[in-house]
Amino acid sequence: MEQVTQNRLEILASLAEKARTCHNCALRDGCRGVVFGEGNPFSPIMFIGEGPGQTEDELGMPFVGKAGQLLDKILEAAELPRETVYITNIVKCRPPGNRTPVMPEMQACLPWLRQQYAIIRPKLIVLLGLAATHGILGEGIKMGEAHGKWFERGQTKFMPTYHPAAVLRNSSLRRPVWEDFQKIHEALQGIGEI
């Protein structure tokens, strides 16, 4: 198992290195570097946000700013420590001024995300925020209606929920996010992963 783990880590590291030279969209030109993703390469669950913010761009790691600190607390409360999950974003480069990535940028970055998915093979994917939800499930989805619901695509289930940054701006979202994470915990129990 240790050799398999090392191989998967090496494959992800090699893919991240290739992504560092990506210029499929203009985002790479305006950021410090590519924030590829991190976490357990065997995790049954992947969290996908919208894109790196300033702190993430500076440190080269996803979800390490204020929103990331809140996500860590939510994960811990839901009995999903950060080191047990895999976390990435739909775009790997910081949009200027922390704006929301637009669909052409997300589409340009989807090949990287698909390769991450193929390596990790999660059974559950949590889409953090509307941008990730639109980029993966389609633009017609409204977060107020979709959060906390599972959408199936092939062998994988997807759940949209509010982005931690939205919760920081609007404390009334704390309860719905907590309820969504309880459903995520239950789903992991249901597939025998907790």
N, C-alpha and C positions, 0 to 999 in steps of 0.2 A: 504493500500500500504506500510506503514511503516513496518508492520509485515512481509510482503513478502520480502521487502528489507533486513530486519534483518536476515531472514531465509537464503536468498541467500548468504549474507555475512558470516554467520556462517558456511554454507556448504563449501564455498570456504576456509575459515580459517581452518576448520577441514581437508580438502583435503591437504592444504599446510602443515599442521602439519604431516600428514602421509607421505608426500613427503620428509620431512626432514630425515626420516629414510631409504630412498630408497638407495639400493646398486645394482640396476639393471645393472650398468656399473661401470667402475673404476673412473669416473669423481668425484664421491662423496668423494673419499678418498683424492683427491688432492686439495680440495677447503675448504673455511671457512664454507660455508653453502649453502643451497638451496635458489635460487632466484626464487620464484614461479610465481609471477605476481601481478599486482595491477591495480586498476582503477574502473570504474563504472560497477557493476555486471549486469546492465541492458542495457549496451551499445549495439547498433546495429552493432558495429564494433569492431573487435579485431585486434591488431597489433602483429605479431609474428616475433621476431628477431632470431638470430642464437644461442646466448648463453651469459651468463653474462661475462663481462670483470672484470678487477681488482677492479675498483671502485664499480661496482655492487655487486661483491662478498664481499667486505668490508662492504657495507651499507645494503646488503640484499634486494635491490630494483632494478628492471629492468630499463635500459636506464637512468642512472643518471650521467654517465661520459660525456666526450666531445661529443660523438655521441648522447647521450641522450639529451644533451643541444641543439644540432642542431635539433633533432627530435621535441623537445618542440617548437622551433621557427617555424619549418615547420607546425606543427599542429596548432599553433596560427594563422599563416598567412592563413591557409586553413580554418579558422573558426571552428576548432575542438580542443578546449582546452583539455589539457591532462586529466583533471578530468572528461571529458565526454566520454572517450574511455577506453578500457581495453588493457593493454600491457603485453606481456609475451615473452618467448623465446621457441624455439623448444627443447633445453636442459636447464635444470634448474640449472646445476652446471658449474662452470667455467672450460673450457678446459685449460690444462697446457700452460702457456705462451701466453694465448689468441689465441691459434690456432683455426682454424675452426673445429667444431665438425665433426666427421666422421659418415657415415651412421649407423653403428651398435649402436653408442651412441644415435643418433637421434631416431632410432627405439626403443631403450630401454626406452626412455623418452616419446614416443608418447602416452602411456596410460594416463599419467598425463595431457597432452594437450587435449586429447579426453574428459577427464572428465571436464576440464575447459570449453571446448566448450559446453558440454552437460548442464552445469549449466548456462552459460551465454547466450547461443543460439544466437550468433551474425548472422546477415544476410550477413555481408560483412567481409572478412578477408584480411588484407594486409600483404603480406609476405615480410619482410624487408631483402633483400639480397638473394644471391644464395643458401646458406646452407638451409635456411628455405624453399625456393622454391623447392629445390631438395627433401628435407625431406617430404614435403606435396604433391607436384604435380608430382614428378618423376625426375630422374637424367638427362634425356635427354634435359631438357629445358635450353635454353640460355637466359641470362638476357637481352642482347641487343635486342632480338626478342620478349621476353615475357613481359617486363615491360610495365605497362600501359594498359594491356589487361586483361579482365575479363575471368576467367575460372569457369565454373559452375560444382558443385558437389552436387547433391541433391538439397536442398533448399538454399544452400550457394554459394556465389560468392567469388572467390579468385583473388586478383591482386598482382602479383609480382612487386616490385620496388627496386631500389638500396638501400642498407643499408646506413644509415647516415654516418657511418665510411668511406664508399667508397667515399661519397661526400666530406668528409673532406680531403681525399687523392687526389681527382681528381675534381677540381672545375667545369670542363666541364659537370659534371653530375647534377649540380644544376638545369639547365633548364628542362631536362627530368623528374627529380623528382618533380619539381613544376607542370609540366603538368600532371603527374600521380596523384598528390594530388588534382588537379582541377577536374579530372575525379572521384576521390573518393568522393569529395564534391557533385558533380552532382549526383552520384549514391545514396548518402544519401538523397538528395532532392527528387530524383525519387521515393524512397520508403517511403517518408513522414517523415523522421527522422530529418530533419533540418527545 
